[in-house]
């Protein structure tokens, strides 16, 4: 049975003044990568989403197929876009609602393949709802082999201080 080893590769933390976080300089030292996003806004505007891009790539190289649940409602999507689309606050938009959530993304062969298949799951909640859960199969497919060296989270609203992106390299023995 294969044994996984995880190694911390880096982290970036929001300072509370921007809606964008980028973790750059990801070392090419492992087989797979796991990326953990933690995000929160204090907007009263309701649902807050985010885009995840890899290597600053905004071409049509992202595919995702997923489903989710928000309360009693089930939702689904399949799309090819210029980013991975995340909803981390699926609340009703009540005034002073605190939108928060996390996303865990796992990407295979992040160092040199053309196809980087993977998955992510994310969860979100606010002060007024029980929140939502999403599961997605994903594929990052740039036009040529490209190691993943950076990941960017672009939110709709300003991220609170101490939100973060952390990356972990994974190997098997």
Buried (B, 14 or more C-beta within 10 A) or exposed (E): EEEEEEEEBBEBBBEEEEBEBBBEEBBEEBBBBBBBBBBBBBBEEBBBBBBBBBBEBEEEBBBBBBBBBBEEEEEEEEEEEEBBBBBBBBBEBEEEBBBBBBBBBBBBBBBEBEEBBBBBBBBBBBEBBEBBBBEBBBBBBBEEEBBBBBBBBBBBBBBBEEBBBBBBBBBEE
